[in-house]
C-alpha cells in the first residue's frame, strides 16, 4: 500500500486509524524510514507495522499496541512508551535512549545491540530481555532481579545497580566503569575481562566471583569478601584492600604495581613484578600420582627429589606435604613455601613438568633390577650407620624443626668505639634491659653475640611490638640501634661450633640484610611482616626503599628492596607504659 495513503490514515486520529486497521485487509504496513517528532500516538494499533530505520523522537506511545512491530535500526530517543505493548517487537540495533518505559510490556522483545541508555527501569522487570551486547549506560536498574542474566559485552557505564540481584550474572567483557553496585548480590557473578576500574565494591560478598582478566584498578574493595574468587590475570593496581577476605582466592598472574591496605586508603604499598602474587597467593602444590603404590626406593629418594627441584629453580624452598592412598595408587604432594624471584604461575608449570620428568625415571627404576639392588644396598648401609646415632639424639631434638617464624635482627651502633672500661658495663646494661622485654613477648631461639641480637616470634604482631619496645627502652638508656625483621620458613638446626640450636633459611638472611640497611633508630620490616602485623591501632608503617649492603639470592649488592619503617602508635606506647 502507498506510504502517503497510510500516513493520511495515521493523521486522522487514533479512532479512525484503529477502525481502518480493523476493517481493511491492508496486508503488511510499511512505514520504513518515517520521521516523526512530537506526535501523539497514544493507544494506536501499530502491531506488525514495519518501522525500520525510522527517526521518531519526543512522541507519545502511551498504551499503544506495538506487538511484533519491526523497529530495527530506528532512532527512537526520548519517546514515552508508558503502558505500551512492545511484546515480541524487533528492537535490534534500535536506540531507545532517554525514553520512558514505565509499565511497558517488552516480553520476548529482541534487543540485541540496542541502546537503552539513560532509562529509568524501576518497577519494570527486564530480566526476560536479551541484554547481551546492549548499551544500558546511565540507566537505573536499581533492585532489578537479574540473577544469571547474560549481560556480556554490554555497556553499563554509570548504570545504577544498587540492591540488584546479580548472583551468577554474566558480565564478561562488559564495561562497568562508574557503575553503582552498592548493596548488590554478586555471589558467583562472572566478570571475565570486564572493566570495573574505579568501581566501589566495598563490603560486597564477591565470593566465588570470576574476575579473570578483569580491570579492577583503583577499585574500593575494603571489607569485601573475595573468598574463592578468581582474579587470574586481573589488574588490581591502586585497589583499596583494607580488611578484604582472601581465603582461597586465585591470583595467578595478577597485576598489581601498588595497593592500599590501610583504613584510610592513602598509604601506598609498592610491589615489584609478580611480588603481590608471591606474597599473597596460596602456596604452590605439585602433585604426582604413582601406580599401585609407592615402593621403597621411591620413598627413599624423595628428599633428593625435593633437593633437585629446588636446585633447578634457585631461591625456592620446597617440602613434602603429604603421601596418601588414592584409587589405583598413591598421591604425593610437594608444597612450595618460598618462590624466590620467580613468577609463581610459571614456576608451578615448570616444577610440575620437571617433577613428572623425574618421576618417570623413578618408575623406570622399578624394572631396572640391577640399579634397584644397588640402591637398596646403599640405603641399607646408611641405615646401619646412622640409625643408632639418630635414636640416641632423638630425645635431645625438637620435633617439627621447620616452621614459619618472624625473625628479628638487632645491632647496636658505635659498639666498636666503646672504650675497654665502658664496654663491659654497657654490655651488661644492654643485656639486662633486653632480657625482660624478650620474656614479655615470648621470644624464641634468642642468640646474643656481643652487641647483636637475633630472636624469633610465632606471632608477627608480638614481634613488631617487641621491636618497638626494645628501641624505646634502649634509646632512653642512650643506645643507638638498627632492627630488621622478616617472616618466613625457618629451619632449626644444630650448630656444631656453639653446640646449641641455630636457625637457617632465606628469611633469616633477609632479616639480617634489612637490619644492615636500616638507619640508626629505625625498625625495617618486610611486606610479609607488615601484612601479618596489620594492627592500625598499634603500628604506623611508612614505605621505604633501601639498597642492600650485601647480596642475597638474585638481589645484588646495591639493589633496592621495598620495605616499611615502623613506628608505635599512642595505643602501643600506652600499653608499654
Beta strands, then each sheet from edge to edge (+ up, - down):
strand 1: 35-37
strand 2: 55-57
strand 3: 258-260
strand 4: 268-270
strand 5: 284-291
strand 6: 317-326
strand 7: 329-338
strand 8: 402-412
strand 9: 444-449
strand 10: 452-457
strand 11: 481-494
strand 12: 501-504
strand 13: 523-525
strand 14: 539-547
strand 15: 560-568
sheet 1: 1+ 2+
sheet 2: 3+ 4-
sheet 3: 5+ 7- 6+
sheet 4: 9+ 10- 8+ 11- 12+
sheet 5: 9+ 10- 8+ 11- 13- 15+ 14-
end
